[in-house]
Amino acid sequence: MQEYGTVIATQETPTTTRFSFVISDPSIVRKGRYVQLKGEDGLLVGFVRDIVRSNRYFEHAESISEYEKNDYQSTFLEHFPAGEWEFAVADCHVLGAYDGGTLKRVAYPPAPGTKVQGCEDSVLIKFLGFEEQGLRVGKLFQHNVEVKLNLTKLFQKHLALLAQSGAGKSYSAAVLIEELLSRQKDQGRLAIAVIDMHGEYACFADRRRNPDFANQVEVVPGDKIKIAARRLTTQLLGEFLPDMSPAQLRDLAPVLKKVRKDYKEKEEAFSMKDLIQAVSASEIRDNSKQALLAWLSELSSYRIVGVHDAPHLKRSLKPGKLLVFDFSSIINMKKKQMLVAYLCRKMFNLRRQGELPPYLLLVEEAHNFAPEKVERRSAISRSVIETVAREGRKFGASLCLVSQRPVKLSTTALSQCNSFLIMRVTNPYDLKHIEESCENIDSATTGQITTLKTGEGVLIGEAVSYPVFLKVRERKSQKAAGGTSLEELSKAFEEEEKISEAVSEAEAGEAFL
């Protein structure tokens, strides 16, 4: 392996966690590169966190100032060998030791004078925990090494994908979905469900754009998702309508039970309208009855309760298949939360009973469905998402929480994620929330998150042995047509307005005649 430099002794290093080395070839060594060197504990692996460039000739400000007055560009550099005194020092973080195929902690620092080399690809792959048959999500910074992740380590204990708007989180989520859809049966396949806020994942079903994936995808528009009236329970109604009092729910329980029994005997399904009529005809005291009718009418107005469930999850959620719940047509957030709460709970219960395959539920804009420090009436779906986060790993129900505002995302849900793919985040409150929720992140890594470019990220947690900086690979699937520019939108609006005015004038003229 090529030598990168030599370990030096400073006032702070080398230690068991840090060392510095003088760079012998500045054209190769860059921030983010992995290096290796021999130590008492075996082959030490380090990560270049930063590089300091120095030159003894330029250490004294007063000397430089004096030469600048006399055009030092043509005198100083010509008369003094400044270039020969320039050097660079790499500050490295010790990740661990690799000894005979065993990974272990470093218990003794490397010796000053030790030669530092580039880390071999084979060592990196084993050291970082990559797998040949894993999910290929991208490449390591500064290395031509594919980041291939173990399916179980990445998803069984849940994944959080966090980034500010435009940093590439949805793009990265699409890459993960591609990898899951591309797995073979003998590799183990998950069923995939996506809570899609803006219709970004519906493109997978486009046969013209994505023929390789379209046959594995089903898209369900939000307004087509229905909850069968027979599925309604007082517990579910209490979740949907949290302002209903316990007394009102107790009054409703026998009426609901009777309606369900009567229609079951008739072998018919009942609707929300039938339930409202039954409450209206019941002997519930008037003040409670009027309140119940108001609550049920409100629920009916959302048009989420039907005669039958839709979609049929047992038919739609299959291994190696993608089920997209497209909420782009729904504006009301409370309606979205009700549907997400019901779908999450139903999927989790069916999985616990063994009636659904192991699945991954990807929740876009998770801070809207599991918000932190928000009253229960505005966080209808939070409870069930937190339940799946706490208990899902026992049953093969995995979560991927995607959010651009981590500080607004439930701490309970976020803290249950054992792997984090974090892309560029610059908001200090979001960064602090991430650092508090992720055990494996330190202040140095947090500082680098703000400098990431679009499509770059750091992977931390159960999925890898050590934090990994990576560049997400290119998508295989094609996105839907890109958004129209502001200029085009503005011109189109004015053209339509002009045509509308002309039509109005023509109609007014005809009416006058």
Buried (B, 14 or more C-beta within 10 A) or exposed (E): EEEBBBBBEEEEBBEBBBBBBBBBEBEEBEBBBBBBBBBEBBBBBBBBBBBEEEEEBEEEEEEEEEBEEEEBEEEBEEEEEBEEEEBBBBBBBBBBBBEEEEBEEBEEBBBBEBBBBBBBBEBBBBBBBBEEEBBBBBBBBBBEBBBBBBBBBBBBBBBBBBBBEEBBBBBBBBBBBBBBBBBEEEEEBBBBBBBBBEBBBBBBBBEEBBEEBBEBBBBBBBBEBBBBBBBBBBEBBBBBBEEBEEEBBEBBBEBBEEBBEEBEEEEEBBBBEBBBEBBBEBEBEEEBBEBBBEBBEEBBEBEBBBBEBBBEBEEBBBBBBBBBBBBEEBEEEBBBBBBBBBBBBBBBEBBBEEEBBBBBBBBBBBBBBBBBEEEEEEBBBBBBBBBBBBEBBEBBBBBBBBBBBBBBBBBBBBBBBBBBBBBBBEBEEBBEBBBBBBEBBEEEBBEBBEEBEEBBBBBBBBBBBBBBBBBBBEBBBEBEEEEEEEEEEEEEEEEEEEEEEEEEEEEEEEEEE
